[in-house]
């Protein structure tokens, strides 16, 4: 290669490198200068914004300070006003307190004057009292007692006279109307039967039948008693056996089944169970028919079938010899008549009288009184609330809420107290009569007491020097109340107190 050309190339390369270096340096200096200018502009803008912010903050601070000073000034003014008002109020209170002290001083002066005058009045009263005592020859206590005795004597005489007059008028009018209503009701009911007693006695064709009923080693009678739930009593009574059970329905089923077995002649355990099952169905049918028939006779409709079925069970229940189903029908009729006479609801009164003893059909199977059980049962089957209350309250276990409830109770008492309606055990009757007389004799001032009219009335003779007319009235009420609280009896008992004054002198 030519050395000259090589040198020229090398020189050109060096010149290019030098030129490139200076160009690059120029570009770098230009870029650095542009950045410096931009930074200066940014710093200038930031300084301007900081200056503006500082200026705004100073203005806000100035405004806050001015507002605070203004508020402090207003509060100071208000505080000054409140201080002035309190000072004024304090001065007014001081003035009032001074006036109160002045009034208190005046009152004390007046009180002293009043006390002085009171002492003078008491002294004068004491002097006058001593003069009156000297004139009357009596102390104040003696005069007071004498005055009270005279006033009491006069008042007691007036009270006794007024009470006798009012009671006589009320009794006359009440008895007249009551006799009319009750006589009319009993006459219109006119029951054909007096008392029906369900007897669990089975008549046998011969004494030989007793052995067949008992069976070998007592097999037949044991099977019958276990299946029927009754007791069969085979004693020395000729040609009869007795079926005993506290449940009247079970007793009736056992009586009918035993009568059928005796008539059939086939008495063995298997046949006994079949006959008892048939008779149970037959008695259930009789119960349903009896309930429906009783409701028809009483003129009552709309009762639930379960209520009628439960009423039918009363066909086999008696109380004091009175058949309970017949009693229910009679009470319903009496209640309807009484309700019509006094303007009460006839239908509800009849229902209350008809259903009042429904609890007696279930009181052997459940705990509780027959009134409460019957009311709960009827309430369960949609009976009217008035009727439910009449059932629950006819023995005063709860309060009576309606006139119909009172009518049902009255009709029940009329039916039970009607002559011949019920029979009582002789011993219980004598015990009740004796208890009436002993109870009447237990009161102070009673001389003699007699129970008459089969225990329907008690006549009491009192000592005239121990009991006056007013005390006689009180004694009659106290005896009647004691009888109501301590004794049980059908109907009502009349209490009559007799006070007789006798004056005796002898001509010499």
Buried (B, 14 or more C-beta within 10 A) or exposed (E): EEEEEEEEEEEEEEEEEEEEEEEEEEEEEEEEEEEEEEEEEEEEEEEEEEEEEEEEEEEEEEEEEEEEEEEEEEEEEEEEEEEEEEEEEEEEEEEEEEEEEEEEEEEEEEEEEEEEEEEEEEEEEEEEEEEEBEEEEBEEEEEEEEEEEEEEEEEBEEEBEEBBEEEEEEEEEEEEEEEEBBEEBBEEBEBEEBBBEEEBEBEBEEEEBBEBBBBEEEEBBBBBBEBBEBBBBBEEEEEBBBBEBEBBBBBBBBBBBBBBBBEEEEBEBEBBBEBBEBBBEBBBEBBBEBBBBBBEBBBBEEBEEEBBBBBBBBBBBBBBBBBBBBBBBBBBBBBBBBBBBEEBBBBBBBBBBBBBBBBBBBBBEEEEBBBBBBBBBBBEEEBBEBBBBBBBBBBEEBEBBBBBBBBBBBBBBBBBBBEEBBBBEEEEEEEBBEBBBEBBEEBEBBBEBBBEEEBBBBBBBBEBEEBBBBBBBEBBEBBBEBBEEEEEBBBEBEBEBEBEEEEEEEEE
